[in-house]
Amino acid sequence: MNVLILGSGGREHAFAWKIAQSKQLQNLYIAPGNAGTANCGTNVNIGVNDFEAIKDLVWEKDINLVLVGPEDPLVNGIHDYFLNDEVLKDIPVIGPKKDGAQLEGSKDFSKQFMLKHGVPTARYATFTKDNLKEGFLFLETLQPPFVLKADGLAAGKGVLIINDINEAKEELKNMLVDAKFGKASTKVVIEEFLKGIELSVFVLTDGKSYKILPAAKDYKRIGEGDTGLNTGGMGAVSPVPFADDAFIKKVEELVVIPTINGLNKDGIDYRGFIFIGLMNCDGQPSVIEYNCRMGDPETEVVIPRIKSDFIELLQGVATQTLHQKKYETISEIATTVVMVSGGYPGDFEKGKEIDGLDTNFESHVFHSGTKSEGDKVVTNGGRVFAITSFGTTIDEAVNKSFATAGIINYEGKYFRRDIGKDLKAYQ
């Protein structure tokens, strides 16, 4: 079959790498892709929100299935666009329609959904600039740190965690009145801070049945020891040693089943991935957020651990026969180390030539922000590579990734050297 992946990051390279292994694949296209996805299929220079150009490509290349990587086109309704088009309506799209994508597209919607369907989550309230003073008063009922979340999509930068009450009030004003995150912060969710250790659980669902994919823990801060600014993610580990079978069973019973049932009760036909950001609070799961797609860089450790034919699983989603599909995982530990551009997550330069990619690595090198310029590969984003390795221990796996990251070179390269270090106590 012919498959189209939408996106250009490490998540999409991991998808492309896995799909390229399927015996069912005839042709694979990635739009727009990167220098790494070009080794798995054919890149097509089309933006993920250019729905008309995507339609033309699907028609021209006789695409049989579309896998949507990032959240933007889902929140913007690409699945609905296909269903409402005579040419496209029978072509499966893996990713929710606009109503389901609101689980990520609106923090307020997702919190209301959790409360309505009994999914454990932190106490919260939502405010606009019209009730800013009530927001100040609500902050005073909470203990620090204070969590402020822009309601809409803000490219992963819309969540602030602040220790000082006066600073929290000032930032609330900045978000609501001064539009710090543009339209995304027209509404702001203020949330009680959850104490515990964070992890991500991924679910693939056809709207009726589901498969729980391997859990992962990612590392958001730019600096070692989880210091500095938040990023899109500096590394990840799977499986998560503090999330044993008993904890995942709790997640299934308290979170996954109520979420799937809640979507059905609300008339939302959800077909695709649900990313569940969780806090393990003394052995009890509490939901921080939903995303309507796979995470990045977590995809780069989750997908390589799946043994089963990935196209077969995606077809199960498309035809609502997921419960019939074989699903197996690799027991080994996977770690990924993200290499970034100098200055990230602040200002950084693109176009830096990359050396060392022709080495025979022990790792999978997933491209995140790269592009080809003639015979050269150059940097084209803040996060440049996700280096994924396997091992019987976290140390073994992550040391392979560090070794690979040491060989790949470009001006200004940086990566954290403590990925997984905090998890050794749980092994």
WOBELJO-V798349 format. One record per helix or strand. SS is the DSSP state (H for helix, E for strand). FROM is the first residue (numbers start at 1). TO is the last residue. If there is no record, write none. Layout:
ss:SS from:FROM to:TO
ss:SS from:FROM to:TO
This chain:
ss:E from:2 to:7
ss:H from:10 to:19
ss:E from:27 to:32
ss:H from:37 to:39
ss:E from:42 to:44
ss:H from:51 to:60
ss:E from:65 to:68
ss:H from:71 to:75
ss:H from:78 to:83
ss:E from:92 to:94
ss:H from:98 to:105
ss:H from:107 to:116
ss:E from:121 to:121
ss:E from:124 to:127
ss:H from:129 to:139
ss:E from:146 to:150
ss:E from:159 to:162
ss:H from:165 to:176
ss:H from:182 to:185
ss:E from:188 to:191
ss:E from:197 to:205
ss:E from:210 to:212
ss:E from:216 to:218
ss:E from:221 to:223
ss:E from:227 to:230
ss:E from:235 to:238
ss:H from:245 to:265
ss:E from:272 to:281
ss:E from:284 to:291
ss:H from:299 to:305
ss:E from:306 to:306
ss:H from:310 to:319
ss:H from:322 to:324
ss:E from:329 to:329
ss:E from:333 to:340
ss:E from:353 to:353
ss:E from:355 to:355
ss:E from:364 to:367
ss:E from:370 to:373
ss:E from:376 to:379
ss:E from:383 to:391
ss:H from:394 to:407
ss:E from:409 to:409
ss:E from:414 to:414
ss:H from:421 to:426
